[in-house]
Amino acid sequence: RLQQGYDHSYYFIASFIEQHLRFHAQYLQ
């Protein structure tokens, strides 16, 4: 159960960072 929660939070943070990087990439261009 703990491992499952860790994976969920990891994917959530990963997706959040991906969107953040895409936002800055478009802003810089």
PDB file as gemmi writes it, atoms N, CA and C in Angstrom:
CRYST1    1.000    1.000    1.000  90.00  90.00  90.00 P 1                      
ATOM      1  N   ARG A   1       0.837  -1.198   0.000  1.00  0.00           N  
ATOM      2  CA  ARG A   1       0.000   0.000   0.000  1.00  0.00           C  
ATOM      3  C   ARG A   1       0.881   1.261   0.000  1.00  0.00           C  
ATOM      4  N   LEU A   2       1.931   1.229   0.779  1.00  0.00           N  
ATOM      5  CA  LEU A   2       2.807   2.397   0.837  1.00  0.00           C  
ATOM      6  C   LEU A   2       3.488   2.608  -0.517  1.00  0.00           C  
ATOM      7  N   GLN A   3       3.918   1.517  -1.136  1.00  0.00           N  
ATOM      8  CA  GLN A   3       4.580   1.618  -2.438  1.00  0.00           C  
ATOM      9  C   GLN A   3       3.634   2.206  -3.483  1.00  0.00           C  
ATOM     10  N   GLN A   4       2.372   1.786  -3.442  1.00  0.00           N  
ATOM     11  CA  GLN A   4       1.396   2.286  -4.412  1.00  0.00           C  
ATOM     12  C   GLN A   4       1.220   3.797  -4.243  1.00  0.00           C  
ATOM     13  N   GLY A   5       1.132   4.256  -3.014  1.00  0.00           N  
ATOM     14  CA  GLY A   5       0.981   5.683  -2.761  1.00  0.00           C  
ATOM     15  C   GLY A   5       2.195   6.452  -3.253  1.00  0.00           C  
ATOM     16  N   TYR A   6       3.373   5.865  -3.098  1.00  0.00           N  
ATOM     17  CA  TYR A   6       4.598   6.528  -3.538  1.00  0.00           C  
ATOM     18  C   TYR A   6       4.596   6.679  -5.054  1.00  0.00           C  
ATOM     19  N   ASP A   7       4.194   5.627  -5.759  1.00  0.00           N  
ATOM     20  CA  ASP A   7       4.159   5.690  -7.220  1.00  0.00           C  
ATOM     21  C   ASP A   7       3.173   6.758  -7.682  1.00  0.00           C  
ATOM     22  N   HIS A   8       2.030   6.837  -7.012  1.00  0.00           N  
ATOM     23  CA  HIS A   8       1.011   7.814  -7.401  1.00  0.00           C  
ATOM     24  C   HIS A   8       1.561   9.232  -7.247  1.00  0.00           C  
ATOM     25  N   SER A   9       2.193   9.510  -6.132  1.00  0.00           N  
ATOM     26  CA  SER A   9       2.731  10.852  -5.903  1.00  0.00           C  
ATOM     27  C   SER A   9       3.860  11.144  -6.892  1.00  0.00           C  
ATOM     28  N   TYR A  10       4.639  10.120  -7.230  1.00  0.00           N  
ATOM     29  CA  TYR A  10       5.750  10.316  -8.160  1.00  0.00           C  
ATOM     30  C   TYR A  10       5.236  10.729  -9.537  1.00  0.00           C  
ATOM     31  N   TYR A  11       4.219  10.007 -10.031  1.00  0.00           N  
ATOM     32  CA  TYR A  11       3.674  10.343 -11.343  1.00  0.00           C  
ATOM     33  C   TYR A  11       3.014  11.712 -11.314  1.00  0.00           C  
ATOM     34  N   PHE A  12       2.378  12.050 -10.196  1.00  0.00           N  
ATOM     35  CA  PHE A  12       1.722  13.351 -10.076  1.00  0.00           C  
ATOM     36  C   PHE A  12       2.758  14.467 -10.163  1.00  0.00           C  
ATOM     37  N   ILE A  13       3.858  14.320  -9.435  1.00  0.00           N  
ATOM     38  CA  ILE A  13       4.910  15.341  -9.447  1.00  0.00           C  
ATOM     39  C   ILE A  13       5.587  15.381 -10.818  1.00  0.00           C  
ATOM     40  N   ALA A  14       5.798  14.213 -11.418  1.00  0.00           N  
ATOM     41  CA  ALA A  14       6.458  14.152 -12.725  1.00  0.00           C  
ATOM     42  C   ALA A  14       5.621  14.879 -13.771  1.00  0.00           C  
ATOM     43  N   SER A  15       4.312  14.644 -13.753  1.00  0.00           N  
ATOM     44  CA  SER A  15       3.435  15.298 -14.727  1.00  0.00           C  
ATOM     45  C   SER A  15       3.396  16.803 -14.472  1.00  0.00           C  
ATOM     46  N   PHE A  16       3.425  17.197 -13.186  1.00  0.00           N  
ATOM     47  CA  PHE A  16       3.396  18.618 -12.849  1.00  0.00           C  
ATOM     48  C   PHE A  16       4.661  19.311 -13.359  1.00  0.00           C  
ATOM     49  N   ILE A  17       5.814  18.672 -13.174  1.00  0.00           N  
ATOM     50  CA  ILE A  17       7.076  19.250 -13.635  1.00  0.00           C  
ATOM     51  C   ILE A  17       7.098  19.314 -15.160  1.00  0.00           C  
ATOM     52  N   GLU A  18       6.541  18.280 -15.807  1.00  0.00           N  
ATOM     53  CA  GLU A  18       6.529  18.268 -17.274  1.00  0.00           C  
ATOM     54  C   GLU A  18       5.734  19.448 -17.808  1.00  0.00           C  
ATOM     55  N   GLN A  19       4.575  19.700 -17.230  1.00  0.00           N  
ATOM     56  CA  GLN A  19       3.756  20.832 -17.665  1.00  0.00           C  
ATOM     57  C   GLN A  19       4.485  22.144 -17.376  1.00  0.00           C  
ATOM     58  N   HIS A  20       5.193  22.215 -16.250  1.00  0.00           N  
ATOM     59  CA  HIS A  20       5.912  23.424 -15.879  1.00  0.00           C  
ATOM     60  C   HIS A  20       7.019  23.708 -16.894  1.00  0.00           C  
ATOM     61  N   LEU A  21       7.748  22.658 -17.287  1.00  0.00           N  
ATOM     62  CA  LEU A  21       8.828  22.845 -18.251  1.00  0.00           C  
ATOM     63  C   LEU A  21       8.277  23.239 -19.615  1.00  0.00           C  
ATOM     64  N   ARG A  22       7.155  22.638 -20.007  1.00  0.00           N  
ATOM     65  CA  ARG A  22       6.558  22.982 -21.299  1.00  0.00           C  
ATOM     66  C   ARG A  22       6.111  24.438 -21.301  1.00  0.00           C  
ATOM     67  N   PHE A  23       5.585  24.907 -20.179  1.00  0.00           N  
ATOM     68  CA  PHE A  23       5.126  26.291 -20.086  1.00  0.00           C  
ATOM     69  C   PHE A  23       6.294  27.248 -20.294  1.00  0.00           C  
ATOM     70  N   HIS A  24       7.419  26.980 -19.614  1.00  0.00           N  
ATOM     71  CA  HIS A  24       8.578  27.856 -19.752  1.00  0.00           C  
ATOM     72  C   HIS A  24       9.184  27.741 -21.144  1.00  0.00           C  
ATOM     73  N   ALA A  25       9.131  26.548 -21.723  1.00  0.00           N  
ATOM     74  CA  ALA A  25       9.692  26.357 -23.064  1.00  0.00           C  
ATOM     75  C   ALA A  25       8.938  27.231 -24.063  1.00  0.00           C  
ATOM     76  N   GLN A  26       7.623  27.258 -23.963  1.00  0.00           N  
ATOM     77  CA  GLN A  26       6.827  28.088 -24.867  1.00  0.00           C  
ATOM     78  C   GLN A  26       7.072  29.567 -24.585  1.00  0.00           C  
ATOM     79  N   TYR A  27       7.253  29.916 -23.316  1.00  0.00           N  
ATOM     80  CA  TYR A  27       7.464  31.319 -22.950  1.00  0.00           C  
ATOM     81  C   TYR A  27       8.807  31.822 -23.486  1.00  0.00           C  
ATOM     82  N   LEU A  28       9.842  30.989 -23.400  1.00  0.00           N  
ATOM     83  CA  LEU A  28      11.158  31.404 -23.865  1.00  0.00           C  
ATOM     84  C   LEU A  28      11.184  31.527 -25.385  1.00  0.00           C  
ATOM     85  N   GLN A  29      10.443  30.678 -26.064  1.00  0.00           N  
ATOM     86  CA  GLN A  29      10.437  30.747 -27.523  1.00  0.00           C  
ATOM     87  C   GLN A  29       9.625  31.943 -27.981  1.00  0.00           C  
TER      88      GLN A  29                                                      
END                                                                             
